[in-house]
Amino acid sequence: MYNIPKQIVLVGGGYASVWAYRSIIDELQLEMIAGQVEIKVICPDECHVFHGWTAECLVGIIADQNRLSRLTEIFKYAEVIKGKAVYIDPESKKIDVALSSGTKRWVSYDQILLATGSADSALVTGIERHAFRLKSEDAYHATKRRIKYLLEKAAESNRLKTKKTIRFIIAGCGFTGLEIASNLAELIQDLKKQYSGFMQADISIYLINSKKDLLPDLPSGFRRIRKYSEKTLSKYGIEIINQTKITCVTDHGVFLNDGSFIESDVVISTIGQVRNIIPGTENLNRDSENKLFTNSFLQTIGHPDVWVAGDSSNARSTGNKNICPANALWAIKLGEHAGRNMARAILARSLKPFSYRGLGQCASLGIGKGIGELYGIQFTGWIAWIMRWIFFQHFMPSKKTMWREMKDWLTFFISVKRKYFGLNVYERDGIFHTEHRRTKGLKIMPFLAGIIWD
């Protein structure tokens, strides 16, 4: 008699799904070989995006494609369904998938993981229309194109011997906001070192913080990290505006809650996340931020065959009263545990409660300027930067992508040590050209200048 294979479905191609898949493979390898279990992954994208390198990709240290890992490579033994889950029926255990090809498909499941992640918040008036964001690939590329355009303007203004003011506003002072602001400032400094024309441009960066201190998600005791961050940002010339909220974003700048207006050429938002809700799951128990409540095993309340991990979950680790943070590391650990429990449910074994104490957080404020905490111990400078770099290499989901990304770093550090003939960017008849000139000093990220022209 033919036995129908058990169906495990992972919705989403992010960190939680990747590590859930790995746990399932570890636990159910024999069952999958025997054809007793099948895994399906539903995701509209072709690649997993490693968001940890976002700042480095924006400024050109790492090539965009080297933060992307193909889902068909990561989920080697699963069927990857390129499409979007547009409706989930928890009662019939079926998913309506809108395929990228334009057709539809119904997918059945025995166990399902909701790892739909989050999207950039659009709660501030005008932010969706006028601000630039980073969460989705389309938003990321739009932001990078805008930065490129503004640097072209800076080059053009210098060639014409007119001093133009270019202002960047970064909204949000969490780890992402600080990384974007500081890496952008470092890029501008390096361009000024390489191209004398950039010295004529008045380029400024504003960091808008609605809270009293930088890095508001860190406990108040992490004074060393905050002090180092403030000092580093100050050296870059970044202006920090604390305890001030953006009330409206326009094409020309932002209005603040104190009634003032700051003119800018670009507003980059890192101010928060909203949860993606799939129709059919609205009635599942959620908190005020639309995160799904789970029990200690990471099952949704009232639906033991529906599991949640990552940014969309309101989960707690055993013995911890706080909700698990919405970041990559916790998504990895939640996904890993959910996958293991899903496999146990398939095998009719007892489930294990989620227990993880956390590891730490880290960020790069430029080359050699790291901040981080490991089990509550604070690190700054090169040691924090190297710890972050090693940590990220370990959690890259694809080794092929990791080696390509490491090659970018190797190219970067080799180039720093060499003297070179720089390139001077100039404009003629609306077209940018380059001319060779003698440059003193070290070769500082020459390929970063590629952001100015293709």
C-alpha positions as CSV (number, residue, x, y, z in Angstrom):
1,M,0.0,0.0,0.0
2,Y,1.4,3.5,-1.0
3,N,2.0,5.8,1.9
4,I,1.7,9.5,1.3
5,P,4.8,11.4,2.4
6,K,4.5,13.8,5.3
7,Q,4.7,17.4,4.1
8,I,6.8,20.0,5.8
9,V,6.4,23.5,4.4
10,L,8.7,26.5,5.2
11,V,7.2,29.9,4.3
12,G,10.0,32.4,3.7
13,G,13.6,32.1,2.6
14,G,15.3,34.0,5.5
15,Y,17.5,33.0,8.4
16,A,14.7,31.1,10.3
17,S,13.8,28.9,7.3
18,V,17.4,28.2,6.4
19,W,18.3,26.9,9.9
20,A,15.0,25.1,10.4
21,Y,15.7,23.2,7.1
22,R,19.1,22.2,8.4
23,S,17.7,20.9,11.6
24,I,15.0,18.9,9.8
25,I,17.6,17.4,7.5
26,D,19.7,16.4,10.5
27,E,16.7,14.7,12.2
28,L,14.9,13.2,9.2
29,Q,17.6,12.3,6.8
30,L,16.7,8.6,6.7
31,E,12.9,9.3,6.4
32,M,13.6,11.7,3.4
33,I,15.8,9.1,1.7
34,A,13.0,6.6,2.1
35,G,10.5,9.0,0.6
36,Q,8.4,9.3,3.9
37,V,9.0,13.0,4.3
38,E,9.1,15.9,1.8
39,I,10.1,19.5,2.4
40,K,8.8,22.5,0.4
41,V,10.0,26.1,0.7
42,I,7.7,28.9,-0.5
43,C,9.4,32.2,-1.3
44,P,9.0,34.7,-4.1
45,D,12.7,35.5,-4.2
46,E,15.5,33.4,-5.8
47,C,18.1,34.2,-3.2
48,H,18.6,34.5,0.5
49,V,19.9,38.0,1.5
50,F,22.6,38.2,4.2
51,H,21.6,41.6,5.7
52,G,24.7,41.7,7.9
53,W,26.8,43.1,5.1
54,T,24.3,45.8,4.0
55,A,26.5,48.7,5.0
56,E,29.6,47.2,3.4
57,C,27.6,46.6,0.2
58,L,26.2,50.1,0.1
59,V,29.6,51.6,0.1
60,G,31.1,49.1,-2.4
61,I,33.4,47.0,-0.2
62,I,31.4,43.9,-0.9
63,A,29.8,43.3,-4.3
64,D,26.0,43.1,-4.1
65,Q,25.8,39.5,-5.5
66,N,28.2,38.4,-2.7
67,R,25.6,38.8,0.0
68,L,23.1,36.7,-2.0
69,S,22.8,32.9,-1.8
70,R,20.6,31.0,-4.2
71,L,17.7,29.2,-2.4
72,T,18.0,26.1,-4.7
73,E,21.6,25.7,-3.4
74,I,20.7,26.3,0.3
75,F,17.6,24.1,0.3
76,K,19.2,21.4,-1.8
77,Y,16.9,18.5,-0.8
78,A,13.7,20.6,-0.7
79,E,11.3,21.7,-3.5
80,V,11.7,25.5,-3.7
81,I,8.4,27.0,-4.9
82,K,9.0,30.4,-6.3
83,G,5.9,32.3,-5.3
84,K,4.0,34.1,-2.6
85,A,1.7,32.5,0.0
86,V,-1.4,34.5,-0.5
87,Y,-3.7,32.5,1.8
88,I,-3.2,29.9,4.5
89,D,-6.1,27.8,5.8
90,P,-5.1,26.3,9.2
91,E,-8.2,24.1,9.3
92,S,-7.7,22.3,6.0
93,K,-3.9,22.7,6.1
94,K,-3.7,24.2,2.7
95,I,-1.7,27.1,1.3
96,D,-2.8,29.1,-1.8
97,V,0.4,30.1,-3.6
98,A,0.6,32.8,-6.3
99,L,3.5,31.5,-8.4
100,S,5.9,33.9,-10.0
101,S,4.9,32.5,-13.4
102,G,1.4,34.1,-12.9
103,T,-0.4,30.8,-12.1
104,K,-1.6,29.5,-8.8
105,R,-1.0,26.3,-6.8
106,W,-2.4,24.8,-3.7
107,V,0.1,23.2,-1.3
108,S,-0.9,20.9,1.5
109,Y,1.1,20.5,4.7
110,D,1.4,18.4,7.8
111,Q,3.7,20.8,9.6
112,I,4.3,24.5,8.5
113,L,6.8,27.1,9.7
114,L,5.8,30.7,9.3
115,A,9.1,32.6,8.9
116,T,7.8,35.5,7.0
117,G,10.1,38.0,8.7
118,S,9.3,41.7,8.6
119,A,9.3,44.8,6.4
120,D,10.4,48.4,6.9
121,S,8.0,50.5,9.0
122,A,6.0,53.1,7.1
123,L,4.2,54.7,10.1
124,V,5.7,58.2,9.7
125,T,3.9,60.4,7.3
126,G,5.6,60.5,3.9
127,I,8.2,57.8,4.7
128,E,6.9,55.3,2.2
129,R,6.8,57.8,-0.6
130,H,9.9,59.9,0.0
131,A,12.3,58.0,2.2
132,F,14.8,55.3,1.1
133,R,14.8,52.0,3.0
134,L,16.9,48.8,3.1
135,K,14.9,45.7,4.0
136,S,13.7,44.6,0.6
137,E,16.1,44.2,-2.3
138,D,14.2,46.7,-4.4
139,A,14.5,49.3,-1.6
140,Y,18.2,48.5,-1.1
141,H,19.0,49.0,-4.7
142,A,17.0,52.2,-4.9
143,T,19.0,53.5,-1.9
144,K,22.3,52.6,-3.4
145,R,21.3,54.3,-6.7
146,R,20.4,57.5,-4.8
147,I,23.8,57.5,-3.0
148,K,25.6,57.0,-6.3
149,Y,23.6,59.9,-7.9
150,L,24.4,62.3,-5.0
151,L,28.1,61.4,-5.2
152,E,28.0,62.1,-8.9
153,K,26.5,65.5,-8.1
154,A,29.3,66.1,-5.7
155,A,31.9,65.3,-8.4
156,E,30.0,67.5,-10.9
157,S,29.9,70.4,-8.6
158,N,33.6,70.2,-7.9
159,R,34.4,70.1,-11.6
160,L,32.3,73.3,-12.1
161,K,34.1,75.0,-9.2
162,T,30.8,75.5,-7.4
163,K,30.3,74.4,-3.8
164,K,27.2,72.3,-3.5
165,T,25.7,71.2,-0.2
166,I,24.6,67.5,-0.1
167,R,22.9,66.3,3.1
168,F,22.1,62.8,4.1
169,I,19.6,62.1,6.9
170,I,19.7,58.7,8.6
171,A,16.5,58.0,10.7
172,G,17.1,55.7,13.6
173,C,20.0,55.1,16.0
174,G,20.0,51.4,16.4
175,F,22.8,49.2,15.1
176,T,21.7,49.5,11.5
177,G,21.4,53.3,11.6
178,L,24.9,53.7,13.1
179,E,26.4,51.2,10.6
180,I,24.9,53.1,7.6
181,A,25.8,56.5,8.8
182,S,29.4,55.7,9.8
183,N,30.2,53.6,6.7
184,L,28.8,56.3,4.5
185,A,30.9,58.9,6.3
186,E,34.0,56.7,5.9
187,L,33.3,56.3,2.2
188,I,33.1,60.1,1.8
189,Q,36.3,60.6,3.7
190,D,38.1,58.1,1.5
191,L,36.8,59.8,-1.7
192,K,38.0,63.1,-0.5
193,K,41.5,61.6,0.1
194,Q,41.5,60.1,-3.4
195,Y,39.9,62.9,-5.4
196,S,40.9,66.4,-4.5
197,G,37.8,67.7,-6.2
198,F,35.6,66.2,-3.5
199,M,37.3,68.5,-0.9
200,Q,35.2,71.4,-2.4
201,A,31.9,69.6,-1.7
202,D,30.0,70.3,1.5
203,I,28.6,66.9,2.4
204,S,27.0,66.4,5.8
205,I,25.3,63.5,7.6
206,Y,22.5,63.8,10.2
207,L,21.5,61.0,12.5
208,I,18.0,61.5,14.0
209,N,17.4,59.6,17.2
210,S,14.0,59.6,18.9
211,K,15.5,58.3,22.1
212,K,17.8,59.8,24.7
213,D,20.8,57.6,23.9
214,L,22.2,55.8,20.9
215,L,21.5,52.1,20.6
216,P,18.3,52.2,22.6
217,D,17.8,48.4,22.5
218,L,21.0,47.9,24.5
219,P,20.7,47.8,28.4
220,S,21.6,51.1,30.1
221,G,24.8,49.7,31.5
222,F,26.6,49.4,28.1
223,R,28.2,52.9,28.5
224,R,31.5,51.9,27.0
225,I,29.9,51.0,23.7
226,R,27.8,54.1,23.6
227,K,30.7,56.4,24.4
228,Y,32.8,54.8,21.8
229,S,30.0,55.1,19.2
230,E,29.5,58.8,20.0
231,K,33.2,59.5,19.8
232,T,33.5,57.7,16.4
233,L,30.5,59.4,14.9
234,S,31.8,62.7,16.1
235,K,35.2,62.1,14.4
236,Y,33.3,61.5,11.2
237,G,31.6,64.8,11.6
238,I,28.1,63.2,11.8
239,E,25.6,65.4,13.6
240,I,23.5,63.5,16.1
241,I,20.1,64.9,17.0
242,N,18.8,63.1,20.1
243,Q,15.3,62.9,21.6
244,T,13.7,64.2,18.5
245,K,11.2,62.4,16.3
246,I,10.6,62.8,12.6
247,T,6.9,63.7,12.0
248,C,6.9,64.0,8.3
249,V,9.2,63.2,5.4
250,T,9.1,65.2,2.2
251,D,11.1,65.3,-1.1
252,H,13.2,68.1,0.4
253,G,13.8,66.9,4.0
254,V,12.1,66.1,7.3
255,F,9.9,67.9,9.7
256,L,10.7,67.2,13.4
257,N,8.5,67.2,16.4
258,D,10.0,70.4,17.7
259,G,8.6,72.2,14.7
260,S,12.0,72.5,12.9
261,F,12.7,71.4,9.3
262,I,16.0,69.9,8.1
263,E,16.6,70.1,4.4
264,S,18.2,67.0,2.8
265,D,18.8,65.2,-0.5
266,V,18.1,61.8,0.9
267,V,16.4,60.3,3.9
268,I,17.4,56.7,4.8
269,S,15.0,55.1,7.2
270,T,16.0,52.4,9.8
271,I,13.3,53.3,12.3
272,G,11.6,49.9,12.7
273,Q,9.8,46.9,11.4
274,V,6.3,45.8,10.6
275,R,5.2,42.2,10.5
276,N,4.0,40.5,7.3
277,I,0.6,39.0,7.8
278,I,-0.6,36.3,5.4
279,P,-4.4,36.2,4.8
280,G,-6.0,33.4,6.7
281,T,-3.7,33.8,9.7
282,E,-5.2,37.0,11.0
283,N,-7.1,35.2,13.7
284,L,-4.0,33.5,15.2
285,N,-3.1,35.0,18.5
286,R,-0.9,38.1,18.1
287,D,0.5,40.9,20.2
288,S,0.2,44.6,19.6
289,E,3.0,44.5,17.0
290,N,1.3,41.6,15.1
291,K,3.9,39.1,16.3
292,L,2.5,35.6,16.7
293,F,2.3,34.2,20.2
294,T,4.0,30.8,20.6
295,N,4.2,28.3,23.4
296,S,7.6,27.1,24.7
297,F,7.9,24.7,21.8
298,L,7.4,27.5,19.2
299,Q,4.0,26.3,18.1
300,T,1.2,28.9,17.6
301,I,-1.5,28.9,20.3
302,G,-4.3,26.6,19.3
303,H,-2.6,25.2,16.2
304,P,0.2,22.7,17.1
305,D,1.0,22.1,13.5
306,V,1.7,25.8,12.8
307,W,5.2,26.9,14.0
308,V,6.7,30.4,14.1
309,A,10.3,31.6,14.1
310,G,12.1,34.9,13.4
311,D,10.9,38.5,13.4
312,S,7.3,37.5,13.2
313,S,7.3,35.5,16.5
314,N,6.5,36.5,20.0
315,A,8.6,33.8,21.6
316,R,10.4,33.6,24.9
317,S,13.3,31.4,25.8
318,T,12.9,29.2,28.9
319,G,13.5,31.1,32.0
320,N,13.5,34.5,30.3
321,K,10.6,36.9,30.6
322,N,11.6,39.1,27.7
323,I,10.5,38.5,24.1
324,C,13.3,37.1,21.9
325,P,14.8,40.1,20.0
326,A,14.0,40.5,16.3
327,N,17.5,40.1,14.9
328,A,19.4,37.6,12.7
329,L,21.0,35.6,15.5
330,W,17.7,34.9,17.3
331,A,16.0,34.1,14.0
332,I,18.7,31.5,13.4
333,K,18.3,30.0,16.8
334,L,14.5,30.0,16.8
335,G,14.5,28.5,13.3
336,E,17.0,25.8,14.3
337,H,14.9,24.8,17.3
338,A,11.6,25.0,15.5
339,G,12.9,22.7,12.8
340,R,14.1,20.2,15.3
341,N,10.7,20.2,17.0
342,M,8.9,19.9,13.7
343,A,10.9,16.8,13.0
344,R,10.1,15.4,16.4
345,A,6.4,16.0,15.8
346,I,6.7,14.0,12.5
347,L,8.4,11.2,14.4
348,A,5.8,11.4,17.3
349,R,8.6,12.2,19.8
350,S,8.3,14.5,22.8
351,L,9.0,18.2,22.0
352,K,11.7,20.3,23.7
353,P,11.1,23.8,25.0
354,F,13.2,26.6,23.4
355,S,16.1,27.6,25.6
356,Y,18.8,30.0,24.5
357,R,20.5,32.7,26.5
358,G,21.8,34.8,23.6
359,L,25.3,35.5,22.5
360,G,25.6,39.3,21.9
361,Q,25.3,42.0,19.3
362,C,27.8,43.8,17.1
363,A,28.2,46.5,14.5
364,S,30.9,48.0,12.3
365,L,31.3,51.8,12.4
366,G,34.0,51.6,9.7
367,I,37.1,49.5,9.1
368,G,38.6,48.6,12.5
369,K,35.9,50.5,14.4
370,G,33.7,47.8,15.8
371,I,31.3,47.8,18.7
372,G,29.9,44.6,20.3
373,E,29.0,42.7,23.4
374,L,29.5,39.0,24.0
375,Y,27.6,37.6,27.0
376,G,27.5,41.1,28.4
377,I,31.2,41.8,28.0
378,Q,31.8,45.0,25.9
379,F,34.3,45.2,23.1
380,T,35.3,48.1,20.9
381,G,37.8,48.9,18.1
382,W,39.6,46.3,16.1
383,I,38.8,43.3,18.4
384,A,35.1,44.0,18.1
385,W,35.4,44.5,14.3
386,I,37.3,41.2,13.9
387,M,34.8,39.3,16.2
388,R,31.9,40.6,14.0
389,W,33.7,39.6,10.8
390,I,34.4,36.0,12.0
391,F,30.9,35.7,13.4
392,F,29.3,36.7,10.1
393,Q,31.5,34.3,8.1
394,H,30.3,31.5,10.3
395,F,26.7,32.2,9.7
396,M,26.8,32.8,6.0
397,P,24.3,30.2,4.7
398,S,26.3,29.4,1.5
399,K,30.0,28.6,1.5
400,K,30.2,29.5,-2.2
401,T,28.9,33.0,-1.4
402,M,31.1,33.2,1.6
403,W,34.3,32.6,-0.4
404,R,33.3,35.2,-3.0
405,E,32.6,37.7,-0.2
406,M,36.0,36.9,1.5
407,K,37.7,37.5,-1.9
408,D,36.1,41.0,-1.8
409,W,37.6,41.6,1.6
410,L,41.0,40.3,0.4
411,T,41.0,42.7,-2.5
412,F,40.0,45.5,-0.2
413,F,42.9,45.0,2.3
414,I,45.5,44.3,-0.4
415,S,44.5,47.6,-2.2
416,V,44.9,49.5,1.1
417,K,48.6,48.7,1.2
418,R,49.6,49.8,-2.3
419,K,50.5,53.2,-3.7
420,Y,48.6,53.9,-6.9
421,F,47.8,56.2,-9.7
422,G,44.4,57.6,-8.7
423,L,41.6,58.6,-11.0
424,N,40.2,62.2,-11.2
425,V,36.5,62.3,-12.1
426,Y,35.4,65.2,-14.3
427,E,32.4,66.1,-16.4
428,R,32.3,67.2,-20.0
429,D,29.1,67.7,-22.0
430,G,27.1,65.9,-19.3
431,I,29.3,62.8,-19.4
432,F,31.7,61.8,-16.6
433,H,35.3,61.0,-17.6
434,T,38.4,60.1,-15.7
435,E,42.0,61.2,-16.0
436,H,45.1,59.7,-14.3
437,R,46.9,61.7,-11.7
438,R,49.6,61.1,-9.2
439,T,48.3,60.4,-5.7
440,K,50.3,60.5,-2.6
441,G,49.8,58.0,0.3
442,L,48.0,54.7,0.3
443,K,45.5,53.2,-2.0
444,I,42.3,53.5,0.1
445,M,39.5,51.5,-1.5
446,P,40.0,52.6,-5.1
447,F,37.2,50.4,-6.3
448,L,34.8,52.3,-4.0
449,A,35.1,55.1,-6.6
450,G,33.3,52.7,-8.9
451,I,30.1,53.8,-7.1
452,I,30.5,57.1,-8.9
453,W,30.4,55.7,-12.4
454,D,29.6,52.3,-14.0
